[in-house]
Amino acid sequence: MLKHLAGANTRLLGWAQKGSLWLARVGGILLFATVAMITINIVTRSLFGFSLLPSTEYSGYVLALCSSWAFAHALLDKAHIRIDVAYLQLPRAMRAALDILALLAFLLFAIVVGRAAWSVAAESFARGSLSNTPMKTPLWIPQGLWVLGLVWFGLVALLLLARVVLAALDHDHATIQRLAGSSTLDEQIGSDGAEP
């Protein structure tokens, strides 16, 4: 039964990995588009004295959206900042417990921030709030996209936590280390960018 659950969860994590990678890529494209928009504004302002595009407003939306859309990809690739001076010296069982605690913290972060973001987006939608700029952007649109990224992050954190807990129940410390553990220096040097 445990092996069946672990297999199903691993397949879901594979799909989550692909979905998270695509969200991160879309976020990267949006960041490049924002840089292009800002560059065009700088050039038109310098040469002609006016701006063509609403770069100030949309760059803020894009930054928030790209951040929330990239959280899940960073979690799955173990790209979040880690302070692991003592961690790597601990026994495997203690490291596994700390990895589970860290994943619980990620999940709690996603829930708390996601609920707050949902509240903001729902209120903006209910009130018909618009940005106080000439573009009059309905604020629920960028806020809703921000919420979607946080919800995705929460779902991925939950899937990863479930897989790590299943591995802990099976005393599979190698899987815990591969999925959630901090990479050793040898693993970082040997990494060629392949997905875990």
C-alpha positions as CSV (number, residue, x, y, z in Angstrom):
1,M,0.0,0.0,0.0
2,L,2.8,2.4,1.0
3,K,4.7,1.7,-2.3
4,H,1.5,2.2,-4.3
5,L,0.9,5.6,-2.7
6,A,4.5,6.6,-3.1
7,G,4.3,5.6,-6.8
8,A,1.2,7.7,-7.4
9,N,2.6,10.6,-5.5
10,T,5.9,10.4,-7.6
11,R,3.9,10.6,-10.8
12,L,2.0,13.6,-9.5
13,L,5.3,15.2,-8.6
14,G,6.5,14.6,-12.1
15,W,3.6,16.5,-13.5
16,A,4.0,19.2,-10.9
17,Q,7.7,19.5,-11.9
18,K,6.7,20.0,-15.6
19,G,3.9,22.5,-14.7
20,S,6.2,24.4,-12.4
21,L,8.9,24.6,-15.0
22,W,6.4,26.1,-17.5
23,L,5.1,28.6,-15.0
24,A,8.7,29.7,-14.3
25,R,9.4,30.0,-18.0
26,V,6.3,32.1,-18.6
27,G,7.4,34.3,-15.7
28,G,10.8,34.6,-17.3
29,I,9.3,35.7,-20.6
30,L,7.1,38.2,-18.8
31,L,10.2,39.6,-17.0
32,F,12.0,40.0,-20.4
33,A,8.9,41.7,-21.8
34,T,8.9,44.1,-18.8
35,V,12.6,44.9,-19.3
36,A,11.9,45.6,-23.0
37,M,8.9,47.8,-22.0
38,I,11.0,49.8,-19.6
39,T,13.8,50.1,-22.1
40,I,11.3,51.5,-24.7
41,N,10.0,53.9,-22.2
42,I,13.5,55.2,-21.3
43,V,14.4,55.6,-25.0
44,T,11.1,57.4,-25.9
45,R,11.3,59.6,-22.8
46,S,14.9,60.6,-23.6
47,L,14.3,61.2,-27.3
48,F,10.8,62.4,-27.5
49,G,9.9,63.5,-23.9
50,F,7.0,61.1,-23.4
51,S,6.4,57.5,-22.4
52,L,4.7,55.0,-24.7
53,L,4.0,52.2,-22.2
54,P,2.7,51.9,-18.6
55,S,6.0,50.3,-17.4
56,T,5.8,51.4,-13.8
57,E,2.4,49.9,-13.2
58,Y,2.9,46.6,-15.0
59,S,6.4,46.0,-13.8
60,G,5.1,45.8,-10.3
61,Y,2.4,43.3,-11.3
62,V,4.9,41.2,-13.3
63,L,7.3,41.0,-10.4
64,A,4.7,39.8,-7.9
65,L,3.3,37.4,-10.4
66,C,6.6,35.9,-11.5
67,S,7.7,35.5,-7.9
68,S,4.6,33.5,-6.9
69,W,4.8,31.5,-10.2
70,A,8.5,30.6,-9.6
71,F,8.1,29.5,-5.9
72,A,7.1,25.9,-6.8
73,H,9.9,25.4,-9.4
74,A,12.4,26.7,-6.8
75,L,11.1,24.3,-4.2
76,L,11.3,21.3,-6.5
77,D,14.8,22.2,-7.7
78,K,15.9,22.9,-4.1
79,A,16.9,26.4,-5.1
80,H,15.6,28.3,-2.0
81,I,18.4,29.6,0.2
82,R,19.6,27.1,2.8
83,I,21.9,27.5,5.7
84,D,23.3,24.0,6.1
85,V,26.5,24.2,8.0
86,A,25.2,22.0,10.8
87,Y,22.5,20.2,8.8
88,L,25.0,18.2,6.7
89,Q,26.7,17.0,9.9
90,L,23.5,15.5,11.4
91,P,22.4,11.9,11.3
92,R,20.1,11.0,8.3
93,A,17.1,10.6,10.5
94,M,17.5,14.1,12.1
95,R,18.1,15.6,8.6
96,A,14.9,13.9,7.4
97,A,12.9,15.4,10.4
98,L,14.3,18.8,9.6
99,D,13.4,18.4,5.9
100,I,9.8,17.6,6.9
101,L,9.7,20.6,9.2
102,A,11.0,22.8,6.4
103,L,8.4,21.5,4.0
104,L,5.7,22.2,6.6
105,A,7.0,25.7,6.9
106,F,6.8,26.2,3.1
107,L,3.2,24.8,3.2
108,L,2.3,27.1,6.1
109,F,3.8,30.1,4.2
110,A,1.7,29.2,1.1
111,I,-1.5,28.9,3.1
112,V,-1.0,32.1,5.1
113,V,0.1,34.3,2.2
114,G,-2.3,32.6,-0.2
115,R,-5.3,33.3,2.1
116,A,-4.3,36.9,2.5
117,A,-3.8,37.3,-1.3
118,W,-7.1,35.7,-2.0
119,S,-8.8,38.1,0.4
120,V,-7.2,41.1,-1.3
121,A,-8.1,39.8,-4.8
122,A,-11.7,38.9,-3.8
123,E,-12.2,42.3,-2.2
124,S,-10.8,44.0,-5.3
125,F,-13.2,42.0,-7.5
126,A,-16.2,42.7,-5.2
127,R,-15.5,46.4,-5.2
128,G,-14.6,46.7,-8.8
129,S,-11.3,48.3,-7.8
130,L,-9.2,49.8,-10.5
131,S,-5.6,51.0,-10.5
132,N,-5.2,54.7,-9.9
133,T,-3.3,55.1,-13.2
134,P,-4.4,56.1,-16.7
135,M,-4.6,52.4,-17.6
136,K,-7.4,51.7,-15.0
137,T,-6.4,48.1,-14.7
138,P,-9.0,46.0,-12.8
139,L,-6.8,45.0,-9.8
140,W,-8.4,41.6,-9.4
141,I,-6.7,40.4,-12.6
142,P,-3.0,40.8,-11.5
143,Q,-4.0,39.9,-7.9
144,G,-5.8,36.8,-9.1
145,L,-2.8,35.6,-11.1
146,W,-0.6,36.2,-8.1
147,V,-3.0,34.0,-6.0
148,L,-2.9,31.3,-8.7
149,G,0.9,31.1,-8.3
150,L,0.6,30.9,-4.5
151,V,-2.1,28.1,-4.8
152,W,0.1,26.2,-7.1
153,F,3.0,26.6,-4.7
154,G,0.9,25.3,-1.9
155,L,-0.2,22.3,-3.9
156,V,3.3,21.4,-4.9
157,A,4.5,21.9,-1.3
158,L,1.8,19.5,-0.1
159,L,2.6,16.9,-2.8
160,L,6.3,17.1,-1.9
161,L,5.6,16.9,1.8
162,A,3.4,13.8,1.3
163,R,6.1,12.1,-0.7
164,V,8.7,12.8,1.8
165,V,6.5,11.6,4.7
166,L,5.8,8.4,2.7
167,A,9.6,8.0,2.3
168,A,10.1,8.6,6.0
169,L,7.6,5.9,6.9
170,D,9.5,3.5,4.6
171,H,12.8,4.6,6.1
172,D,13.9,5.7,2.6
173,H,16.4,8.4,3.6
174,A,17.9,8.5,0.1
175,T,14.6,9.6,-1.4
176,I,14.1,12.2,1.3
177,Q,17.6,13.6,0.6
178,R,17.0,13.6,-3.1
179,L,13.7,15.3,-2.9
180,A,14.0,17.7,0.0
181,G,17.5,17.5,1.5
182,S,20.1,20.1,1.2
183,S,22.6,19.2,-1.5
184,T,26.1,18.3,-0.4
185,L,29.0,20.1,-2.0
186,D,29.9,17.0,-4.0
187,E,26.3,16.9,-5.3
188,Q,26.4,20.6,-6.2
189,I,29.7,20.2,-8.1
190,G,28.5,17.1,-9.8
191,S,25.2,18.6,-10.9
192,D,25.0,19.3,-14.6
193,G,21.5,20.9,-14.5
194,A,19.6,17.7,-14.7
195,E,16.3,17.6,-13.1
196,P,16.1,15.6,-9.8
